[in-house]
């Protein structure tokens, strides 16, 4: 159950509300976001909601059957929109995030930024700390690369999405990042989830290659639970018995996540299939299934990229995906109206 108080609530109202709930032998957690003041009841015998409505400062009471509460779609009126600067992700807007797998050089970033601006794409992705399967592979330029990334992004008016791999990196990265990405390998790094949540920045959370939908949403709950409601869920493919491509893109998850959670749902077709020639088709399929945005790897010279070259698009392929995605989204919106 979620007990929603009038927002903002005074410290006195919070104390009185907490005392009221404790007197009913209920265990609860206070969650305050920029837009709401909530008590999440997670243990105890919940009485008739009419009794809870007598709680001081109460605005509404929501019964929720999901184990995850805050990210559940059972208590929100409609689906949420998350803004990154002036870029919205949600039911009324579709946007794309594109860029190289790894930040390599100023020349590379300049070429990508110029292309994105020419296509009306306002967000750029790029890794400066890279989790690699082999310790001998390129593992990123670190903070030097992030400074370079920020400079080019500012020059072209773009917002940055980049992966953070450990709690110790957050303070140094936060002033230069617009969205923290939690990669698939860190989906269940609970200390990291809470720490990025406390940063206050939007968080793009990727589903792990072996994570269930339930586990994925519980991980998002960790971020929301510390007061950060600006979460973007991202489906990026799962590991199955099939070996013909890198991952199996779970297109079912796009529609299913939208039905279970109010949070925006993005798709990463680059990792979803792992083969360049199929990325555009898989991306369009994700849009048709209901994705609120795409996260795609592009590069001026994909065959010489230091990482993920086999799944990285050339600019002409990216342009086809951008145009096709906008058309698919417009068709989907017309069908829903």
N, C-alpha and C positions, 0 to 999 in steps of 0.2 A: 504494500500500500504506500502511496505517496500522499502526504498532507501538504498542500500548497498554501502558503501564507501570502498575505498581501505584501507586495514588494515595492520599495524596501521595507523591512520590518525593523523596529527599534530593538536595541539589545534587551530592553525590559520585556518586550513582547516575546522575543526568542526564549528568554529564561522561563517565562510563564508557560509558553507552549511546551517546552521540553519537560517542565515539571508536571504538566497535565498528562502528557503521554507516559512518563515514567510511573505516575501514580496508577496507570492502567496496566502496569507490568509489561509495557512494550519497550523493546529495544529499538532505538532509532539513530539515524545519523543526520546531522544538519548539513545541507548542501546549499551553498549560496553562489549563484552565478550572476553575471551582469544583469540578467533579465528576470531572475526568479529566486525566491526563498522557499526551500523545501525541507521537509523531514521525510526521510526514507525509513519506513518501518520494516525491519528485516527479521524480527523474532518476537514471539509472544502470541497470545490468543487475541486476534483482532476482533473487537466488538462491532456491534452494529455501526455502520458509517454515521448514523444520526448522532451517536454518542461522540464520535470524533469531531463532528461539526461544531461541537460546543468548545472546542479547543480555542484558546485566545488567538486572535489574529488570523483565523482560518479563512481562506478564500474558496478552496475546493478540496475535495477528497477523492482520490482515484484508487479503485481496486485494481490490482495488477496480478495476473496469474503467472506471468513470466518470472523466472529466477532473476533475470536482469530487469531492473526497474526503470532507471532513468532513460535508457536508450530504447525502451519498449515503445511501440506505437500505440499502446493501449491507453495512454493518458494524454497525449497531445491531440489537439484539434488540427488535423491535417499534418503534412510533413514539414520538416524544418528546412530553412535556408541558412547556409553558412556563408558569410562574406569574408573574402580575403581582400582587404582593402575595398576596392569598388567592384571586385569580381564576385558575383554570387554563384553558389551551387545549390540547386534545389529544384522543386517542382515547376517553378516558373522561369528557369534559366538553365541553359546548357553551355558549359565552357570546357576548354581543353587545356591541358598542361603538357608541354612538349619540351624536349631538350635531350642532350646527350646522357648516356648512362654515367659517364665520368667527365668531370671538368678536366680538360687537358691543357688548354692554352687560351690566351686572350684572343688569338685569331679564330680559333674554333668557336668561342662564345660569341664573338662579334658576328660571325656568319650566321649562327643560329638565331641570334637576337634580331638581326635584320630580316631574316625570313619570317619569324613569328610576327613582327610588327607589320610586315607586308600582308599577312594573312588575317590580321585582326585578333591574334592570340595574345593574351595578356599575362600569361604565366609561363615561367620557364623552370624546368627541372634539371638537376645535375648533381652527381654525387661527388663529395670531397672526402668522405670517409666511406670506404667500400668494404662490405663483408664479402670475402671471396672464398670459394671452396678450397682453393690452394693458397697456402701462405706465401708462395713464390709469385703469385699473380700481382698485378698492379693494384694497390690498395688505397689509391687516392692521394690528392695533393694536400689534404689537411686544411688547416686554417689559412695557409697561404693561398690555396685554391679558393677558399670561401671569400677572402678579401677581393680576389680577382673577379669572382662571380658577382659579388655585390656591386662592384664598380661598373661592370658592363650592364647589369640589370638596371641600375639606376640611370645610366646613360640612355637607355631605351624605354624607360618607364615600365619595366616588367617586375612582377612579383616572383620571389624565389621559393621553390620547394626543394628541400634537400634532406637527406637521411642523417639522423643522429643515432649513434650506436651504443653510447653509454652515458650514464648520468653525469660523469665528470666533464663531458663535452658541452653540456647545455648552456652554462653561463657564458662561455666564450662565443658560442654560436648564436645565441638568442638575439643580440642586437643587430645581426646581419641577415636574419632569416625571417621570411614571412609565414612559412608553414613548415613545421617539423614533420618529416616522414618517419614512421616506424616501419621498418622493413619486415618482410615475411619471417625472417629468422628471429626477430625480436618480438613477435606478436604477443608472446606470453612472458616477456620480461617485465614482471609486474612493478618492480621498483622503477624501471625506466618509464613505464606508462604513467605512473603517478607523478613522476618528476616532470615529464613534458606537460602533463595536465596542469601542474602548478605554474608553469611558465606563462600561462595565459594565452599563448599563441595557438592558432589553429593547428590541429593534428590530423595528418593523413595516415590512417591505420590500415596496413595491408594484412589481408588474411594469410596465414601461414600455409605452406604447401601441403600440410597434413591436418590442418585445423578444421574442426566442424563449424557449422554456422553458429551453434550454441556457444562454443568456446570463443569464437570471434566476437560475438556480441557481449559476452562476459568481459572480454578484454577492453572493449570500448567503454564498458561500465566503470572500469578502473579510472579512466580519464575523466569521465563525467562526474564521478564520485568525489573528486577533489575540486569541483566547481568549474570545470571547463566543458562547455556544451558545444564548442566549435570543433566538431569531429567529422571527418570525411572517411567513410568506409570505402575500402578499395578491394575488389575481387581481382586476383592476379593469376588464377590458375592453381590447380592442385595436382599432387603427384598420384598417378594411377599406374596400372599395369602397362599402359600403352607407352611404347618407346619410339614411335614414329616422330614425335615432336617433344619439345622440352617439357611442357606441362599440358594438362587437360584443362582448357578454359571452362569453368563451371558457369555457363550462361544461365542455368536455373537459379543460381545464387542472386543474380541481379534482381529478378522479379520477386524472389522469396524474401530477400533482405528488405526490400521496399514494403513488403506486407507485414514484416515483423518489427521494423524500427522506423522511427520518424526521421532518422539521420539521412543525409544525402549519400548516394551510392555511386561510386566511380568504378571504372573498369580499366585494367592495364592489359591490353591485348598483346603488347610486346612480350611480356613474360608469359602471358596466357598461352601462347602457341610457340614462341621462341624461334620462328622461322619467318624471315622478312616477307616472303611472297604471300604469306597468309595473314599478316597483321592487319591490313586494311579490311579484309572480309570479316575477320573476327571482331574488329572494332565496330564495324557497322552493325554486326549482329548484336553486340552489347547495347548499342544505342537503341536498336529496335526492341530489345528486351526491357528497356527502361532506364538505362544508365543516365545519371545526371551530369556526367562528364567523363572524359578519357584522359589517361596518363600514358604518354607514348614517347618512345625513344627515337630521336632523330639525330642526324649528324651530317655535316657537309661532305664527308668522305667515309661512309659507313665501313667500307672494307679495310680501312686503316685505323678504326676506332680501337682504343686500348682495352675495351671491355664490351661484351654483348654485341659484337659486330654482326652476328648472324641474324639478329632480330631487330636491328636498327634501320629505320627507313631513310631513304634518300629524300631530298626536299620535294621532288615531284610526286613521290608516293604520299608524302605527308600532306601535300596540297589536295590530293584526291580524297584522302581521308577526312580532312577538314571540311571540304565542300560537301562530301557525301553525308557526313555526320550531321551537318546543319540541315540538310534536306530531310534526313531520316527523322531528326528531332521535330522538325516542323510538321511532318506527316503524322508522327505519333501524337503531337499536341492537338492537331486537328481532329484526329480520331477520338481523342479523350473528351473533346469539348461538346 
